[in-house]
Amino acid sequence: MHKRMGEAVARVARKVNETVENKADSLDLANCKLMTFPVGIYKAMRSVTEGIHRISLANNELKSITSRFVTTFSQLTELNLAGNYLHRLPEEITSLLHLRAIDLSRNRFRRFPEPLATVPALETIDLEENEITEVPTDKLASMALLRSLNLRANPVGPEVRLLVRPLVPFDLLLSPEEPVPKA
């Protein structure tokens, strides 16, 4: 077990070092068994955080994202948090003025993460395979740049299914309705 943990830590360190050395615009820490975002990364990446535009933390074991993460990587345009255990986002997510795409699929959201409704540049939101039942349709309809909202494999209420163009100016992706079982 310790050996596997050591390998995971070494893998994260290697990826962070590659990003810093190459002054890359993305950081890929997908599939690293992370339970939290390692605090040491903030210091290690201090010189390049302004240049980071894409981060993938997909398929880890994250239960939350901190406000420090959001404020440190303030220039993000894409954030992939798919396949974690997230159920909410920090309010500071609204400060990501350049964020165009966020992938929150395969997490544990029970409700639509409302801070996303005020992220000004957001074009794509992927919430497939969560536990979302309610969606703030009025707030979503006012998102000027939103182009796609994926709510497939969520137990959304029937009112969401009534949202069709021209009511919403974006593509709303839903799973087909289950046929009602006959008694």
Biotite code that builds the C-alpha atoms (Angstrom):
import biotite.structure as struc

atoms = struc.array([
    struc.Atom([0.000, 0.000, 0.000], chain_id="A", res_id=1, res_name="MET", atom_name="CA", element="C"),
    struc.Atom([2.760, 2.469, 0.898], chain_id="A", res_id=2, res_name="HIS", atom_name="CA", element="C"),
    struc.Atom([4.507, 1.661, -2.350], chain_id="A", res_id=3, res_name="LYS", atom_name="CA", element="C"),
    struc.Atom([1.351, 2.499, -4.351], chain_id="A", res_id=4, res_name="ARG", atom_name="CA", element="C"),
    struc.Atom([0.936, 5.764, -2.437], chain_id="A", res_id=5, res_name="MET", atom_name="CA", element="C"),
    struc.Atom([4.569, 6.641, -3.079], chain_id="A", res_id=6, res_name="GLY", atom_name="CA", element="C"),
    struc.Atom([4.116, 5.952, -6.789], chain_id="A", res_id=7, res_name="GLU", atom_name="CA", element="C"),
    struc.Atom([1.029, 8.176, -6.867], chain_id="A", res_id=8, res_name="ALA", atom_name="CA", element="C"),
    struc.Atom([2.884, 11.027, -5.119], chain_id="A", res_id=9, res_name="VAL", atom_name="CA", element="C"),
    struc.Atom([5.839, 10.662, -7.497], chain_id="A", res_id=10, res_name="ALA", atom_name="CA", element="C"),
    struc.Atom([3.474, 10.730, -10.479], chain_id="A", res_id=11, res_name="ARG", atom_name="CA", element="C"),
    struc.Atom([1.839, 13.964, -9.283], chain_id="A", res_id=12, res_name="VAL", atom_name="CA", element="C"),
    struc.Atom([5.260, 15.544, -8.645], chain_id="A", res_id=13, res_name="ALA", atom_name="CA", element="C"),
    struc.Atom([6.441, 14.519, -12.114], chain_id="A", res_id=14, res_name="ARG", atom_name="CA", element="C"),
    struc.Atom([3.369, 16.041, -13.788], chain_id="A", res_id=15, res_name="LYS", atom_name="CA", element="C"),
    struc.Atom([3.669, 19.280, -11.816], chain_id="A", res_id=16, res_name="VAL", atom_name="CA", element="C"),
    struc.Atom([7.390, 19.549, -12.613], chain_id="A", res_id=17, res_name="ASN", atom_name="CA", element="C"),
    struc.Atom([6.724, 18.965, -16.338], chain_id="A", res_id=18, res_name="GLU", atom_name="CA", element="C"),
    struc.Atom([4.119, 21.733, -16.337], chain_id="A", res_id=19, res_name="THR", atom_name="CA", element="C"),
    struc.Atom([6.443, 24.178, -14.542], chain_id="A", res_id=20, res_name="VAL", atom_name="CA", element="C"),
    struc.Atom([9.553, 23.329, -16.594], chain_id="A", res_id=21, res_name="GLU", atom_name="CA", element="C"),
    struc.Atom([7.724, 23.518, -19.930], chain_id="A", res_id=22, res_name="ASN", atom_name="CA", element="C"),
    struc.Atom([5.720, 26.569, -18.849], chain_id="A", res_id=23, res_name="LYS", atom_name="CA", element="C"),
    struc.Atom([2.742, 24.624, -20.135], chain_id="A", res_id=24, res_name="ALA", atom_name="CA", element="C"),
    struc.Atom([-0.759, 26.074, -20.080], chain_id="A", res_id=25, res_name="ASP", atom_name="CA", element="C"),
    struc.Atom([-2.333, 22.922, -18.687], chain_id="A", res_id=26, res_name="SER", atom_name="CA", element="C"),
    struc.Atom([-1.983, 20.639, -15.693], chain_id="A", res_id=27, res_name="LEU", atom_name="CA", element="C"),
    struc.Atom([-3.205, 17.067, -15.966], chain_id="A", res_id=28, res_name="ASP", atom_name="CA", element="C"),
    struc.Atom([-3.595, 15.313, -12.621], chain_id="A", res_id=29, res_name="LEU", atom_name="CA", element="C"),
    struc.Atom([-6.285, 12.895, -13.771], chain_id="A", res_id=30, res_name="ALA", atom_name="CA", element="C"),
    struc.Atom([-6.235, 9.369, -12.351], chain_id="A", res_id=31, res_name="ASN", atom_name="CA", element="C"),
    struc.Atom([-3.804, 10.225, -9.534], chain_id="A", res_id=32, res_name="CYS", atom_name="CA", element="C"),
    struc.Atom([-5.893, 8.933, -6.592], chain_id="A", res_id=33, res_name="LYS", atom_name="CA", element="C"),
    struc.Atom([-6.027, 12.436, -5.107], chain_id="A", res_id=34, res_name="LEU", atom_name="CA", element="C"),
    struc.Atom([-8.328, 12.883, -2.118], chain_id="A", res_id=35, res_name="MET", atom_name="CA", element="C"),
    struc.Atom([-7.534, 16.605, -1.893], chain_id="A", res_id=36, res_name="THR", atom_name="CA", element="C"),
    struc.Atom([-5.603, 19.017, -4.077], chain_id="A", res_id=37, res_name="PHE", atom_name="CA", element="C"),
    struc.Atom([-2.041, 18.833, -2.677], chain_id="A", res_id=38, res_name="PRO", atom_name="CA", element="C"),
    struc.Atom([-1.153, 22.084, -0.886], chain_id="A", res_id=39, res_name="VAL", atom_name="CA", element="C"),
    struc.Atom([2.487, 21.755, -1.974], chain_id="A", res_id=40, res_name="GLY", atom_name="CA", element="C"),
    struc.Atom([1.436, 22.259, -5.593], chain_id="A", res_id=41, res_name="ILE", atom_name="CA", element="C"),
    struc.Atom([0.511, 25.880, -4.901], chain_id="A", res_id=42, res_name="TYR", atom_name="CA", element="C"),
    struc.Atom([4.087, 26.659, -3.925], chain_id="A", res_id=43, res_name="LYS", atom_name="CA", element="C"),
    struc.Atom([5.646, 24.493, -6.635], chain_id="A", res_id=44, res_name="ALA", atom_name="CA", element="C"),
    struc.Atom([3.580, 26.185, -9.346], chain_id="A", res_id=45, res_name="MET", atom_name="CA", element="C"),
    struc.Atom([3.695, 29.719, -7.963], chain_id="A", res_id=46, res_name="ARG", atom_name="CA", element="C"),
    struc.Atom([5.689, 31.013, -10.954], chain_id="A", res_id=47, res_name="SER", atom_name="CA", element="C"),
    struc.Atom([3.302, 29.628, -13.594], chain_id="A", res_id=48, res_name="VAL", atom_name="CA", element="C"),
    struc.Atom([-0.219, 29.739, -12.115], chain_id="A", res_id=49, res_name="THR", atom_name="CA", element="C"),
    struc.Atom([-1.208, 32.785, -14.206], chain_id="A", res_id=50, res_name="GLU", atom_name="CA", element="C"),
    struc.Atom([-0.402, 30.820, -17.375], chain_id="A", res_id=51, res_name="GLY", atom_name="CA", element="C"),
    struc.Atom([-2.462, 27.738, -16.487], chain_id="A", res_id=52, res_name="ILE", atom_name="CA", element="C"),
    struc.Atom([-5.630, 27.664, -18.592], chain_id="A", res_id=53, res_name="HIS", atom_name="CA", element="C"),
    struc.Atom([-6.666, 24.011, -18.383], chain_id="A", res_id=54, res_name="ARG", atom_name="CA", element="C"),
    struc.Atom([-6.666, 21.653, -15.407], chain_id="A", res_id=55, res_name="ILE", atom_name="CA", element="C"),
    struc.Atom([-7.858, 18.068, -15.301], chain_id="A", res_id=56, res_name="SER", atom_name="CA", element="C"),
    struc.Atom([-8.457, 16.454, -11.935], chain_id="A", res_id=57, res_name="LEU", atom_name="CA", element="C"),
    struc.Atom([-10.714, 13.801, -13.446], chain_id="A", res_id=58, res_name="ALA", atom_name="CA", element="C"),
    struc.Atom([-11.108, 10.354, -11.927], chain_id="A", res_id=59, res_name="ASN", atom_name="CA", element="C"),
    struc.Atom([-9.652, 11.072, -8.527], chain_id="A", res_id=60, res_name="ASN", atom_name="CA", element="C"),
    struc.Atom([-11.291, 10.865, -5.100], chain_id="A", res_id=61, res_name="GLU", atom_name="CA", element="C"),
    struc.Atom([-11.862, 14.567, -4.478], chain_id="A", res_id=62, res_name="LEU", atom_name="CA", element="C"),
    struc.Atom([-14.691, 15.448, -2.113], chain_id="A", res_id=63, res_name="LYS", atom_name="CA", element="C"),
    struc.Atom([-14.242, 19.207, -2.460], chain_id="A", res_id=64, res_name="SER", atom_name="CA", element="C"),
    struc.Atom([-12.441, 21.957, -4.289], chain_id="A", res_id=65, res_name="ILE", atom_name="CA", element="C"),
    struc.Atom([-11.194, 24.797, -2.103], chain_id="A", res_id=66, res_name="THR", atom_name="CA", element="C"),
    struc.Atom([-11.542, 28.519, -2.611], chain_id="A", res_id=67, res_name="SER", atom_name="CA", element="C"),
    struc.Atom([-7.722, 28.667, -2.625], chain_id="A", res_id=68, res_name="ARG", atom_name="CA", element="C"),
    struc.Atom([-7.653, 26.382, -5.680], chain_id="A", res_id=69, res_name="PHE", atom_name="CA", element="C"),
    struc.Atom([-10.068, 28.648, -7.527], chain_id="A", res_id=70, res_name="VAL", atom_name="CA", element="C"),
    struc.Atom([-8.322, 31.903, -6.613], chain_id="A", res_id=71, res_name="THR", atom_name="CA", element="C"),
    struc.Atom([-4.853, 30.479, -7.377], chain_id="A", res_id=72, res_name="THR", atom_name="CA", element="C"),
    struc.Atom([-5.788, 29.279, -10.850], chain_id="A", res_id=73, res_name="PHE", atom_name="CA", element="C"),
    struc.Atom([-7.819, 32.358, -11.735], chain_id="A", res_id=74, res_name="SER", atom_name="CA", element="C"),
    struc.Atom([-7.064, 32.225, -15.479], chain_id="A", res_id=75, res_name="GLN", atom_name="CA", element="C"),
    struc.Atom([-8.702, 28.836, -16.115], chain_id="A", res_id=76, res_name="LEU", atom_name="CA", element="C"),
    struc.Atom([-10.699, 28.398, -19.299], chain_id="A", res_id=77, res_name="THR", atom_name="CA", element="C"),
    struc.Atom([-11.334, 24.646, -18.844], chain_id="A", res_id=78, res_name="GLU", atom_name="CA", element="C"),
    struc.Atom([-11.746, 22.628, -15.661], chain_id="A", res_id=79, res_name="LEU", atom_name="CA", element="C"),
    struc.Atom([-12.307, 18.876, -15.699], chain_id="A", res_id=80, res_name="ASN", atom_name="CA", element="C"),
    struc.Atom([-13.483, 17.462, -12.364], chain_id="A", res_id=81, res_name="LEU", atom_name="CA", element="C"),
    struc.Atom([-15.316, 14.420, -13.767], chain_id="A", res_id=82, res_name="ALA", atom_name="CA", element="C"),
    struc.Atom([-15.364, 11.171, -11.809], chain_id="A", res_id=83, res_name="GLY", atom_name="CA", element="C"),
    struc.Atom([-14.891, 12.466, -8.262], chain_id="A", res_id=84, res_name="ASN", atom_name="CA", element="C"),
    struc.Atom([-17.063, 12.698, -5.136], chain_id="A", res_id=85, res_name="TYR", atom_name="CA", element="C"),
    struc.Atom([-17.935, 16.387, -5.374], chain_id="A", res_id=86, res_name="LEU", atom_name="CA", element="C"),
    struc.Atom([-21.330, 17.581, -4.210], chain_id="A", res_id=87, res_name="HIS", atom_name="CA", element="C"),
    struc.Atom([-20.781, 21.354, -4.176], chain_id="A", res_id=88, res_name="ARG", atom_name="CA", element="C"),
    struc.Atom([-18.459, 24.049, -5.499], chain_id="A", res_id=89, res_name="LEU", atom_name="CA", element="C"),
    struc.Atom([-16.986, 27.010, -3.603], chain_id="A", res_id=90, res_name="PRO", atom_name="CA", element="C"),
    struc.Atom([-18.683, 30.387, -4.175], chain_id="A", res_id=91, res_name="GLU", atom_name="CA", element="C"),
    struc.Atom([-15.335, 31.670, -5.464], chain_id="A", res_id=92, res_name="GLU", atom_name="CA", element="C"),
    struc.Atom([-15.933, 29.717, -8.692], chain_id="A", res_id=93, res_name="ILE", atom_name="CA", element="C"),
    struc.Atom([-17.783, 32.861, -9.789], chain_id="A", res_id=94, res_name="THR", atom_name="CA", element="C"),
    struc.Atom([-14.403, 34.652, -9.909], chain_id="A", res_id=95, res_name="SER", atom_name="CA", element="C"),
    struc.Atom([-13.238, 32.456, -12.814], chain_id="A", res_id=96, res_name="LEU", atom_name="CA", element="C"),
    struc.Atom([-13.961, 35.128, -15.395], chain_id="A", res_id=97, res_name="LEU", atom_name="CA", element="C"),
    struc.Atom([-12.410, 33.183, -18.296], chain_id="A", res_id=98, res_name="HIS", atom_name="CA", element="C"),
    struc.Atom([-13.892, 29.732, -17.555], chain_id="A", res_id=99, res_name="LEU", atom_name="CA", element="C"),
    struc.Atom([-15.592, 28.451, -20.721], chain_id="A", res_id=100, res_name="ARG", atom_name="CA", element="C"),
    struc.Atom([-16.041, 24.741, -19.958], chain_id="A", res_id=101, res_name="ALA", atom_name="CA", element="C"),
    struc.Atom([-16.493, 22.716, -16.786], chain_id="A", res_id=102, res_name="ILE", atom_name="CA", element="C"),
    struc.Atom([-16.930, 18.953, -16.598], chain_id="A", res_id=103, res_name="ASP", atom_name="CA", element="C"),
    struc.Atom([-18.587, 17.790, -13.387], chain_id="A", res_id=104, res_name="LEU", atom_name="CA", element="C"),
    struc.Atom([-19.927, 14.511, -14.752], chain_id="A", res_id=105, res_name="SER", atom_name="CA", element="C"),
    struc.Atom([-19.918, 11.386, -12.571], chain_id="A", res_id=106, res_name="ARG", atom_name="CA", element="C"),
    struc.Atom([-19.912, 13.233, -9.234], chain_id="A", res_id=107, res_name="ASN", atom_name="CA", element="C"),
    struc.Atom([-22.424, 13.489, -6.393], chain_id="A", res_id=108, res_name="ARG", atom_name="CA", element="C"),
    struc.Atom([-24.270, 16.713, -7.044], chain_id="A", res_id=109, res_name="PHE", atom_name="CA", element="C"),
    struc.Atom([-27.895, 16.552, -5.844], chain_id="A", res_id=110, res_name="ARG", atom_name="CA", element="C"),
    struc.Atom([-28.674, 20.025, -7.098], chain_id="A", res_id=111, res_name="ARG", atom_name="CA", element="C"),
    struc.Atom([-27.326, 22.202, -9.852], chain_id="A", res_id=112, res_name="PHE", atom_name="CA", element="C"),
    struc.Atom([-24.211, 24.047, -8.567], chain_id="A", res_id=113, res_name="PRO", atom_name="CA", element="C"),
    struc.Atom([-25.779, 27.517, -8.603], chain_id="A", res_id=114, res_name="GLU", atom_name="CA", element="C"),
    struc.Atom([-22.519, 29.526, -8.474], chain_id="A", res_id=115, res_name="PRO", atom_name="CA", element="C"),
    struc.Atom([-21.962, 28.350, -12.072], chain_id="A", res_id=116, res_name="LEU", atom_name="CA", element="C"),
    struc.Atom([-24.935, 30.426, -13.199], chain_id="A", res_id=117, res_name="ALA", atom_name="CA", element="C"),
    struc.Atom([-22.912, 33.607, -12.593], chain_id="A", res_id=118, res_name="THR", atom_name="CA", element="C"),
    struc.Atom([-19.670, 32.547, -14.308], chain_id="A", res_id=119, res_name="VAL", atom_name="CA", element="C"),
    struc.Atom([-19.714, 35.056, -17.189], chain_id="A", res_id=120, res_name="PRO", atom_name="CA", element="C"),
    struc.Atom([-17.829, 33.195, -19.963], chain_id="A", res_id=121, res_name="ALA", atom_name="CA", element="C"),
    struc.Atom([-19.241, 29.705, -19.340], chain_id="A", res_id=122, res_name="LEU", atom_name="CA", element="C"),
    struc.Atom([-20.252, 27.978, -22.577], chain_id="A", res_id=123, res_name="GLU", atom_name="CA", element="C"),
    struc.Atom([-20.343, 24.279, -21.625], chain_id="A", res_id=124, res_name="THR", atom_name="CA", element="C"),
    struc.Atom([-21.468, 22.583, -18.409], chain_id="A", res_id=125, res_name="ILE", atom_name="CA", element="C"),
    struc.Atom([-21.350, 18.792, -18.165], chain_id="A", res_id=126, res_name="ASP", atom_name="CA", element="C"),
    struc.Atom([-23.260, 17.364, -15.197], chain_id="A", res_id=127, res_name="LEU", atom_name="CA", element="C"),
    struc.Atom([-23.983, 13.918, -16.649], chain_id="A", res_id=128, res_name="GLU", atom_name="CA", element="C"),
    struc.Atom([-24.425, 11.095, -14.122], chain_id="A", res_id=129, res_name="GLU", atom_name="CA", element="C"),
    struc.Atom([-25.079, 13.031, -10.941], chain_id="A", res_id=130, res_name="ASN", atom_name="CA", element="C"),
    struc.Atom([-28.152, 13.000, -8.692], chain_id="A", res_id=131, res_name="GLU", atom_name="CA", element="C"),
    struc.Atom([-29.625, 16.338, -9.782], chain_id="A", res_id=132, res_name="ILE", atom_name="CA", element="C"),
    struc.Atom([-33.376, 16.703, -9.477], chain_id="A", res_id=133, res_name="THR", atom_name="CA", element="C"),
    struc.Atom([-33.806, 20.487, -9.675], chain_id="A", res_id=134, res_name="GLU", atom_name="CA", element="C"),
    struc.Atom([-32.323, 23.013, -12.052], chain_id="A", res_id=135, res_name="VAL", atom_name="CA", element="C"),
    struc.Atom([-32.557, 26.837, -11.682], chain_id="A", res_id=136, res_name="PRO", atom_name="CA", element="C"),
    struc.Atom([-34.019, 27.326, -15.144], chain_id="A", res_id=137, res_name="THR", atom_name="CA", element="C"),
    struc.Atom([-34.530, 31.067, -14.730], chain_id="A", res_id=138, res_name="ASP", atom_name="CA", element="C"),
    struc.Atom([-30.846, 31.588, -13.893], chain_id="A", res_id=139, res_name="LYS", atom_name="CA", element="C"),
    struc.Atom([-29.675, 29.341, -16.722], chain_id="A", res_id=140, res_name="LEU", atom_name="CA", element="C"),
    struc.Atom([-31.827, 31.163, -19.254], chain_id="A", res_id=141, res_name="ALA", atom_name="CA", element="C"),
    struc.Atom([-29.968, 34.380, -18.387], chain_id="A", res_id=142, res_name="SER", atom_name="CA", element="C"),
    struc.Atom([-26.520, 32.885, -19.080], chain_id="A", res_id=143, res_name="MET", atom_name="CA", element="C"),
    struc.Atom([-25.671, 34.727, -22.276], chain_id="A", res_id=144, res_name="ALA", atom_name="CA", element="C"),
    struc.Atom([-22.826, 32.510, -23.526], chain_id="A", res_id=145, res_name="LEU", atom_name="CA", element="C"),
    struc.Atom([-24.068, 29.081, -22.404], chain_id="A", res_id=146, res_name="LEU", atom_name="CA", element="C"),
    struc.Atom([-24.165, 26.753, -25.421], chain_id="A", res_id=147, res_name="ARG", atom_name="CA", element="C"),
    struc.Atom([-24.511, 23.299, -23.872], chain_id="A", res_id=148, res_name="SER", atom_name="CA", element="C"),
    struc.Atom([-25.805, 21.853, -20.609], chain_id="A", res_id=149, res_name="LEU", atom_name="CA", element="C"),
    struc.Atom([-25.526, 18.077, -20.253], chain_id="A", res_id=150, res_name="ASN", atom_name="CA", element="C"),
    struc.Atom([-27.903, 16.647, -17.643], chain_id="A", res_id=151, res_name="LEU", atom_name="CA", element="C"),
    struc.Atom([-28.073, 13.100, -19.001], chain_id="A", res_id=152, res_name="ARG", atom_name="CA", element="C"),
    struc.Atom([-28.459, 10.339, -16.398], chain_id="A", res_id=153, res_name="ALA", atom_name="CA", element="C"),
    struc.Atom([-29.865, 12.672, -13.738], chain_id="A", res_id=154, res_name="ASN", atom_name="CA", element="C"),
    struc.Atom([-33.300, 12.289, -12.114], chain_id="A", res_id=155, res_name="PRO", atom_name="CA", element="C"),
    struc.Atom([-34.383, 15.788, -13.209], chain_id="A", res_id=156, res_name="VAL", atom_name="CA", element="C"),
    struc.Atom([-37.971, 16.818, -12.693], chain_id="A", res_id=157, res_name="GLY", atom_name="CA", element="C"),
    struc.Atom([-40.494, 17.090, -15.528], chain_id="A", res_id=158, res_name="PRO", atom_name="CA", element="C"),
    struc.Atom([-40.310, 20.909, -15.546], chain_id="A", res_id=159, res_name="GLU", atom_name="CA", element="C"),
    struc.Atom([-36.753, 20.718, -16.896], chain_id="A", res_id=160, res_name="VAL", atom_name="CA", element="C"),
    struc.Atom([-38.002, 18.645, -19.833], chain_id="A", res_id=161, res_name="ARG", atom_name="CA", element="C"),
    struc.Atom([-40.274, 21.520, -20.800], chain_id="A", res_id=162, res_name="LEU", atom_name="CA", element="C"),
    struc.Atom([-37.272, 23.767, -21.409], chain_id="A", res_id=163, res_name="LEU", atom_name="CA", element="C"),
    struc.Atom([-37.007, 23.871, -25.150], chain_id="A", res_id=164, res_name="VAL", atom_name="CA", element="C"),
    struc.Atom([-35.918, 26.510, -27.605], chain_id="A", res_id=165, res_name="ARG", atom_name="CA", element="C"),
    struc.Atom([-36.619, 29.396, -27.751], chain_id="A", res_id=166, res_name="PRO", atom_name="CA", element="C"),
    struc.Atom([-36.955, 29.415, -23.941], chain_id="A", res_id=167, res_name="LEU", atom_name="CA", element="C"),
    struc.Atom([-33.296, 28.502, -23.528], chain_id="A", res_id=168, res_name="VAL", atom_name="CA", element="C"),
    struc.Atom([-30.641, 29.517, -26.049], chain_id="A", res_id=169, res_name="PRO", atom_name="CA", element="C"),
    struc.Atom([-28.436, 26.480, -25.386], chain_id="A", res_id=170, res_name="PHE", atom_name="CA", element="C"),
    struc.Atom([-28.443, 22.752, -26.111], chain_id="A", res_id=171, res_name="ASP", atom_name="CA", element="C"),
    struc.Atom([-30.027, 20.898, -23.206], chain_id="A", res_id=172, res_name="LEU", atom_name="CA", element="C"),
    struc.Atom([-29.008, 17.234, -23.181], chain_id="A", res_id=173, res_name="LEU", atom_name="CA", element="C"),
    struc.Atom([-31.280, 14.894, -21.233], chain_id="A", res_id=174, res_name="LEU", atom_name="CA", element="C"),
    struc.Atom([-31.697, 11.128, -21.063], chain_id="A", res_id=175, res_name="SER", atom_name="CA", element="C"),
    struc.Atom([-34.805, 9.740, -22.732], chain_id="A", res_id=176, res_name="PRO", atom_name="CA", element="C"),
    struc.Atom([-37.759, 9.561, -20.365], chain_id="A", res_id=177, res_name="GLU", atom_name="CA", element="C"),
    struc.Atom([-38.334, 6.214, -18.764], chain_id="A", res_id=178, res_name="GLU", atom_name="CA", element="C"),
    struc.Atom([-41.650, 4.688, -19.781], chain_id="A", res_id=179, res_name="PRO", atom_name="CA", element="C"),
    struc.Atom([-44.122, 4.683, -16.898], chain_id="A", res_id=180, res_name="VAL", atom_name="CA", element="C"),
    struc.Atom([-44.524, 1.072, -15.689], chain_id="A", res_id=181, res_name="PRO", atom_name="CA", element="C"),
    struc.Atom([-48.049, -0.288, -16.048], chain_id="A", res_id=182, res_name="LYS", atom_name="CA", element="C"),
    struc.Atom([-49.653, -1.244, -12.736], chain_id="A", res_id=183, res_name="ALA", atom_name="CA", element="C"),
])
